[in-house]
Amino acid sequence: MSNETILKIDNLSVSLPSRADRAFAVEEVSFELYAGEILCIVGESGSGKSMASNAVMGLLPKPHVRPVNGRIMFENQDLLTVSDAEMQKIRGGRIGMIFQEPMTALNPVMKVEDQLDEVFVSHGKYSRAERKQRIIEMLRDVGLPDPEIIGRSYPFALSGGQRQRVMIAMALALEPSVLIADEPTTALDVTTQAQILGLVKDLQEKRGMGVIFITHDFGVVAEIADRVIVMQTGRIVEQGSAEQVLNSPKHPYTQKLIAAVPHLEAVHKSAKEPTPVISVKNLQKTYGGNSGFFGGKGRVVHATRDVNFEIYKGETLGLVGESGSGKSTVGRCLIRLHDADSGQILFDGKDINSLTLKEMMPVRRHIQMIFQDPYASLNPRRKIGDIIVEGPVIHGAVKSEAMKKAGELLELVGLDPSALKRYPHEFSGGQRQRIGIARALAMDPKLLIADEAVSALDVSVQAQVLELLDEIKERLHLSMLFVTHDLRVAAKICDRIAVMRLGEIVEYGETSKVFNNPQHPYTRALLDAVPGKAWEGPQLEEPISA
Amino acid sequence: MSTETLNYSRDRSALAVVLSDFWHEFKQNHGALAGLVVMGLVVLMAVFADVIAPHSPIEQYRTAMLVPPVWQDGGSWEFILGTDSVGRDLLSRLIHGSRYSLYIGLIVIFISLTVGVMLGLLAAFFKGFVENLIMRAMDIILAFPSLLLALALVAILGPSLENAMVAIAVVLIPHFVRITRAQAIAELGKDYVAASQTMGAGVGRLMFINVLPNCMAPLIVQATLSFSTAILDAAALGFLGMGAQPPTPEWGSMLAVAREFILTASWLVTLPGLAILITVLSINLIGDGLRDALDPKMKRGKA
């Protein structure tokens, strides 16, 4: 790593419109980027980490959000004072950027090669023949197989990982000296994420670029960072080498964040009494397959095939897998949000799958679900109290008593009972997820199904909600099916784990066995792909949370 | 266990927040504000018609037929906007006519909104046969030119203001059905509906307590815009003699009667026409403002 500074941000402040919750998105931020290093900016949502990089690119949402102070020095110019035309040249030409969501960042009606071509044309480089050749080279450089074929495809025909590779190719087309990557792997599966991280590191080394990598994931930081900046509510609270920040964090906020990162190590749980609460036998579910309008055959997708497992009393079974593995479908079949095609789901001696909706009613009390998106899972037009008592009232409870119990449940999940009279939009994501948990508990369930229940939350909130789930499970002797794509989370909360791939369970066993001695090659690949797996994390005293 | 402290910075009810946000958005649109003022005046006029109107709308002053408005030669302050061919005071008729316009608008919207929302929800919840039946029926209604269909319906039912309103309501129903269905399908995919289902909520509960309140914004906009369509169509039917029957002071039928005097007493055509124009325009302006404020898809880019 050389010590040549290529980008220097000096005392930058970015103001927010008057109706926002704080005056500055970014406040008095100063840092430098050296050639040939990867600088990670970490922070939770709302910490201003993306605003800082958008300021560099001149992409702040005008006119309400604008830099009010400071300088951004790049190649002897202050980027805050250059004209729009100049900025246009620098953007893409000298500084490249990749975004989180590769589907929306690519134009859906343009072929990949045309989009890449546009980059060259708009910067007026190369002749037509040269461009064509460059495009193929670029696509090969980012590790895409058959660049000619991919070039002629439209974005929808590519997988998420391939799209992100195309994005990277576009960002690097003009050989910029700085690459800004804003959460580029957050929307990707863990194995794809590992490949993209490898690619970014590889290209950075080959070209000697400086990379600003924005992420919320300390695993990713441990995987690729040379230096780390930690941001909280618009300010830098800590910066230093990756080694130093990750293993001996100084600032209490960094310590708190790092302590909240779940470790990959399986927590050994005492063996539970093996009485199954629910057992699933040969569960099959396919989507599609109906003949189309013109008599053609629709595509058949096997969401689950021959899935077998049992959940014991008082245990948490983790169902892990990448997107499209059918793990959510299994969860939804258990609660009859989807109807399985064949197979048995035995609960209390009854086969749930063959019950009519009316016969299902009494069973519904005992199986409840916690959803992924805390913003979509609460009806925005109803008060929290009404949302929580809806289930009990349907099942014949008196409303006033149900309300009283709802208040107690809110206290149990760590919220003030006065929340009953409020609407969902008044709560943060973590608080809403607690409300979702209270809603599920209002039915006195025996089995909880948590479908990616903590995936949408910031790491410190995630840790709190996981802790809450674990505690409630112990206290109320519940069983839980925990559906997740995040192996770290699974390691922390699950007693046993089932690994799913393409609708089948490929490995099934105690968490410690699956993690320490994986049998199936896919499980091994998944574990290998977890970012920052080598990083154990410092031994910190548990910080006292507010 | 850790407890998150609740953020009670905004200690107002959610409704107040929603309304103030809405008002903030709505008042950005000056056209909509102007429309609101004009519409307010029309409503006041309709409510207090008996007090404001100088004469009875149907009394015929045989001594003062075809008196021009006060600013023309031969006009008098007794009949400010003049009189018609049988000596009825035009101003009083226009003032009372606003009652009919609002009455038509409200009834038509009530019928088409309730029926449309019901059919739309049914179509969204019962995919397959029911949905196809409803939506194809709506397609058939949409395939006719709307006024022609209304005309045919009135011809079958017999010409009267009530029948005209029913006919117009039928013509307007498909718009509400389509909007409700599209919005309800989008809401049905959200997890809060699934959550309610796992509690065992029945179809009725899902429809009316969970889904419908979240579909209201575009429906309110459509209702406002249909309000003006209803007034226009009623006027058109009245003009064709298929709506309100004389001596009802309905603006459209006033135009119809005045048609033969278009060259000799132009105020008889101009003034009711203006009344229709101003009312419809102001409602449309309000509708546009509502759409900007309520429909997130139409919201202008905010920071």
Interface residues (C-beta under 8 A of the other chain):
Chain A: L16 P17 P61 P63 H64 V65 R332 I335 L337 M360 M361 R364 R365 I367 Q368 M369 F371 Q372 D373 A376 S377 L378 N379 P380 R381 R382 K383 I387 E390 G391 I394 H395 G414 L415 D416 S418 A419 R422 Y423 H425 E426 F427 S428 G430 Q431 R434 G436 R439 M443 Q464 E467 L468 E471 S545 A546
Chain B: M1 S2 T3 E4 T5 L6 N7 R10 A14 V17 K190 D191 Y192 A194 A195 S196 Q197 T198 M199 G200 A201 G202 R205 I209 N210 P213 N214 G301 K302 A303
